[in-house]
Amino acid sequence: MSDLFGSSRTVVRERYALITPDGFVPGTLPGWKNVVAIVNISPALGARFVQMQLSLGKEGIGKFNTGTREFFIYVIEGAGSLALEGKPRPLEPGSYAFLPPGHDLHIKSGGVSLTLLVFQKIYEPRKGVTTPQPVVGHERDIPGQPFLGNDDARLQVLLPDEPAHDLAVNIFTYQPGATLPFVETHVMEHGLLMLKGQGVYRLDADYHPVKAGDVIWMASHCPQWFVAMGKTPASYIYYKDINRDPLP
């Protein structure tokens, strides 16, 4: 809870936003039953995608068709199951699933609760390329690769890097003191959730302390940089748009 003077680390700017858990406001969503939804990033902010955290209570269910949208779902905590093409698949922390357009989504909690991170956007077809297939996996099965040769900064790429995909979701893990090697400025847009640890994020020309639970939106061409601080590793999971012409 904020103190008497309403202080918060949350900052919303034209080119970025840092949204901290003390300001999260719950709501509901169509297609979800017994689910608390927190919409962290949306077009209302200026983004071209949606980032949400969904908490499914006992007997919580999400059931609908993805339509023109695509979904990436990552399990933060709890247990449950995902029915994909008629086959139930167990969910646990670190599990993830990608659902392309036109697929039925049926997910339910398997106990007291199931907390999900969800990215969604309207799929952008690419001429001559077929729509991607569903993907189900677990982060432990994706080896972390040294980023630009740095063993202390490792990247896990969760989806195939193929022309059919117009989005990517990765997990970045830093040992204490490790950094992005340079200030990045690029056309890709980001949505990010800090999973563990802490550090300092440069966003545009500003520097912000960040820690597990924080959400960050970075618009296209927003300068960005990160350093992990403290005594334990820091990691975050993030979205970016890829493989499409900037002038469609």
C-alpha positions as CSV (number, residue, x, y, z in Angstrom):
1,M,0.0,0.0,0.0
2,S,1.3,3.5,-0.8
3,D,2.3,5.7,2.1
4,L,0.5,8.8,3.3
5,F,1.9,11.0,0.5
6,G,0.9,8.6,-2.3
7,S,4.4,7.8,-3.4
8,S,5.1,5.0,-5.9
9,R,7.8,3.9,-8.2
10,T,5.2,3.7,-11.0
11,V,6.0,6.1,-13.9
12,V,4.1,6.5,-17.1
13,R,5.7,8.4,-19.9
14,E,5.1,8.9,-23.6
15,R,7.7,6.3,-24.6
16,Y,7.7,3.9,-21.6
17,A,6.0,2.9,-18.5
18,L,7.2,1.3,-15.2
19,I,4.2,-0.2,-13.4
20,T,4.7,-1.5,-9.9
21,P,2.5,-4.0,-8.0
22,D,1.4,-1.4,-5.5
23,G,-0.8,0.1,-8.2
24,F,-2.2,-3.0,-9.8
25,V,-6.0,-2.8,-10.1
26,P,-8.0,-6.1,-10.6
27,G,-10.9,-6.6,-13.0
28,T,-12.7,-9.3,-15.0
29,L,-12.5,-10.4,-18.7
30,P,-14.9,-12.1,-21.1
31,G,-14.3,-15.8,-21.5
32,W,-12.7,-16.2,-18.1
33,K,-14.6,-17.5,-15.0
34,N,-13.5,-17.1,-11.4
35,V,-10.4,-15.2,-12.7
36,V,-9.0,-11.9,-11.5
37,A,-7.4,-10.0,-14.4
38,I,-4.8,-7.2,-14.1
39,V,-4.2,-5.6,-17.5
40,N,-0.8,-4.0,-17.2
41,I,-0.2,-2.9,-20.8
42,S,-2.7,-2.3,-23.6
43,P,-3.4,0.0,-26.6
44,A,-4.9,2.5,-24.2
45,L,-1.3,3.1,-23.0
46,G,0.0,3.4,-26.6
47,A,1.1,-0.2,-27.0
48,R,0.3,-2.4,-30.0
49,F,-0.2,-5.5,-27.8
50,V,-1.7,-6.5,-24.4
51,Q,0.1,-7.8,-21.4
52,M,-2.0,-9.2,-18.5
53,Q,-1.6,-11.2,-15.3
54,L,-4.5,-13.6,-14.6
55,S,-5.1,-15.3,-11.3
56,L,-7.4,-18.3,-11.6
57,G,-9.0,-19.3,-8.3
58,K,-10.4,-22.7,-7.4
59,E,-12.3,-23.9,-10.5
60,G,-11.0,-21.0,-12.5
61,I,-11.5,-21.4,-16.2
62,G,-10.6,-19.7,-19.5
63,K,-12.5,-21.0,-22.5
64,F,-12.8,-19.3,-25.9
65,N,-11.5,-19.3,-29.5
66,T,-8.5,-17.1,-30.2
67,G,-10.1,-15.6,-33.3
68,T,-7.8,-13.2,-35.0
69,R,-5.5,-13.0,-31.9
70,E,-2.5,-14.9,-30.8
71,F,-1.7,-15.7,-27.2
72,F,1.4,-16.5,-25.3
73,I,0.8,-17.9,-21.8
74,Y,3.5,-18.3,-19.1
75,V,2.8,-19.9,-15.7
76,I,4.1,-17.7,-12.8
77,E,2.9,-19.9,-10.0
78,G,0.4,-22.6,-9.2
79,A,-0.8,-25.6,-11.2
80,G,-3.5,-26.3,-13.8
81,S,-4.0,-27.8,-17.2
82,L,-4.3,-26.6,-20.8
83,A,-6.4,-28.5,-23.4
84,L,-4.8,-28.2,-26.8
85,E,-6.3,-29.9,-29.8
86,G,-8.2,-32.2,-27.4
87,K,-5.2,-33.2,-25.4
88,P,-4.8,-32.1,-21.8
89,R,-1.4,-30.8,-20.8
90,P,-0.3,-30.1,-17.2
91,L,0.8,-26.6,-16.2
92,E,3.3,-25.7,-13.5
93,P,5.6,-22.7,-12.8
94,G,7.7,-22.2,-15.9
95,S,5.3,-23.9,-18.3
96,Y,4.4,-21.9,-21.4
97,A,2.1,-22.1,-24.4
98,F,1.7,-20.3,-27.7
99,L,-1.8,-20.3,-29.3
100,P,-2.0,-18.9,-32.9
101,P,-5.2,-17.4,-34.3
102,G,-8.2,-19.6,-34.8
103,H,-7.5,-22.1,-32.0
104,D,-9.7,-23.1,-29.1
105,L,-8.2,-22.1,-25.7
106,H,-9.3,-24.1,-22.6
107,I,-7.3,-23.6,-19.5
108,K,-8.2,-24.3,-15.9
109,S,-6.7,-24.2,-12.4
110,G,-5.7,-27.4,-10.8
111,G,-6.0,-26.4,-7.2
112,V,-6.3,-23.3,-5.1
113,S,-4.8,-20.9,-7.7
114,L,-3.0,-20.6,-11.0
115,T,-1.3,-17.3,-11.9
116,L,-0.5,-16.6,-15.6
117,L,1.3,-14.0,-17.5
118,V,-0.4,-13.5,-20.9
119,F,0.7,-11.6,-24.0
120,Q,-1.7,-11.2,-26.8
121,K,-1.9,-9.3,-30.1
122,I,-3.6,-9.3,-33.5
123,Y,-1.7,-11.7,-35.7
124,E,-0.1,-10.1,-38.8
125,P,-0.1,-12.5,-41.8
126,R,2.9,-12.5,-44.0
127,K,2.6,-13.2,-47.7
128,G,3.7,-16.6,-48.7
129,V,4.1,-17.8,-45.1
130,T,1.7,-20.1,-43.3
131,T,0.3,-19.3,-39.8
132,P,2.5,-20.7,-37.0
133,Q,1.6,-23.9,-35.1
134,P,0.8,-24.1,-31.4
135,V,3.9,-24.4,-29.1
136,V,3.9,-25.9,-25.6
137,G,7.0,-26.1,-23.5
138,H,8.8,-25.4,-20.2
139,E,11.6,-22.9,-19.6
140,R,13.8,-25.6,-18.0
141,D,14.1,-27.3,-21.3
142,I,15.4,-24.2,-23.1
143,P,19.2,-23.7,-22.5
144,G,20.3,-20.2,-21.7
145,Q,22.7,-19.0,-24.3
146,P,25.4,-16.4,-23.5
147,F,24.3,-13.1,-24.9
148,L,26.9,-11.7,-27.3
149,G,29.4,-14.1,-25.6
150,N,28.7,-13.0,-22.0
151,D,28.3,-16.1,-19.8
152,D,26.9,-13.8,-17.0
153,A,24.0,-12.7,-19.2
154,R,22.0,-15.6,-20.7
155,L,19.1,-15.6,-23.0
156,Q,16.4,-18.3,-23.4
157,V,14.4,-18.1,-26.6
158,L,11.0,-19.7,-26.0
159,L,9.5,-19.7,-29.5
160,P,10.9,-20.7,-32.8
161,D,12.7,-17.9,-34.7
162,E,10.8,-18.4,-37.9
163,P,9.2,-16.0,-40.5
164,A,5.7,-17.2,-39.5
165,H,6.0,-15.8,-36.0
166,D,5.4,-12.1,-35.6
167,L,6.3,-12.1,-31.9
168,A,9.0,-13.5,-29.7
169,V,9.1,-14.2,-26.0
170,N,12.4,-14.6,-24.2
171,I,13.8,-14.9,-20.7
172,F,16.9,-13.0,-19.8
173,T,18.9,-13.9,-16.7
174,Y,21.8,-11.8,-15.3
175,Q,24.3,-12.6,-12.7
176,P,24.8,-9.8,-10.1
177,G,26.7,-7.0,-11.8
178,A,26.0,-8.2,-15.4
179,T,24.5,-5.7,-17.9
180,L,23.2,-5.3,-21.3
181,P,26.4,-4.6,-23.3
182,F,25.1,-1.3,-24.8
183,V,22.1,1.0,-24.7
184,E,19.7,-0.6,-27.2
185,T,17.4,1.5,-29.5
186,H,15.4,-0.5,-31.9
187,V,12.1,-0.7,-33.8
188,M,10.8,-3.6,-31.6
189,E,8.3,-2.9,-28.9
190,H,8.7,-4.6,-25.5
191,G,6.5,-5.8,-22.7
192,L,8.4,-7.1,-19.7
193,L,7.8,-8.7,-16.3
194,M,10.6,-8.9,-13.7
195,L,10.6,-12.5,-12.5
196,K,13.3,-12.4,-9.8
197,G,16.0,-10.3,-8.4
198,Q,16.5,-6.6,-8.8
199,G,18.5,-4.0,-10.7
200,V,18.4,-0.6,-12.5
201,Y,16.6,-0.1,-15.8
202,R,17.4,2.8,-18.1
203,L,14.3,3.8,-20.0
204,D,14.7,6.7,-22.4
205,A,17.0,9.1,-20.5
206,D,15.8,8.0,-17.0
207,Y,17.1,5.4,-14.6
208,H,14.7,3.4,-12.4
209,P,15.3,0.8,-9.6
210,V,13.3,-2.4,-10.5
211,K,12.6,-5.7,-8.8
212,A,10.6,-8.9,-9.1
213,G,6.9,-8.2,-9.9
214,D,7.5,-4.9,-11.8
215,V,6.1,-4.5,-15.3
216,I,7.8,-2.4,-18.0
217,W,6.5,-1.2,-21.4
218,M,9.0,0.1,-23.9
219,A,7.8,1.8,-27.1
220,S,9.6,1.4,-30.4
221,H,12.9,3.3,-30.4
222,C,12.9,3.9,-26.7
223,P,16.6,3.7,-25.5
224,Q,16.9,0.9,-22.9
225,W,19.6,-0.7,-20.7
226,F,19.7,-2.9,-17.6
227,V,22.2,-3.8,-14.9
228,A,21.5,-6.5,-12.3
229,M,22.2,-5.5,-8.7
230,G,22.2,-7.2,-5.3
231,K,23.5,-10.6,-4.3
232,T,21.3,-12.9,-6.4
233,P,20.6,-13.2,-10.1
234,A,18.0,-11.1,-11.8
235,S,15.7,-12.3,-14.6
236,Y,12.8,-11.0,-16.6
237,I,10.5,-12.4,-19.3
238,Y,9.8,-10.1,-22.2
239,Y,7.8,-9.8,-25.5
240,K,8.8,-8.2,-28.7
241,D,7.4,-7.9,-32.2
242,I,9.5,-9.4,-35.0
243,N,9.7,-10.4,-38.7
244,R,7.3,-7.9,-40.2
245,D,7.8,-4.9,-42.5
246,P,7.7,-1.6,-40.6
247,L,5.7,-0.3,-43.5
248,P,3.0,-3.0,-44.0
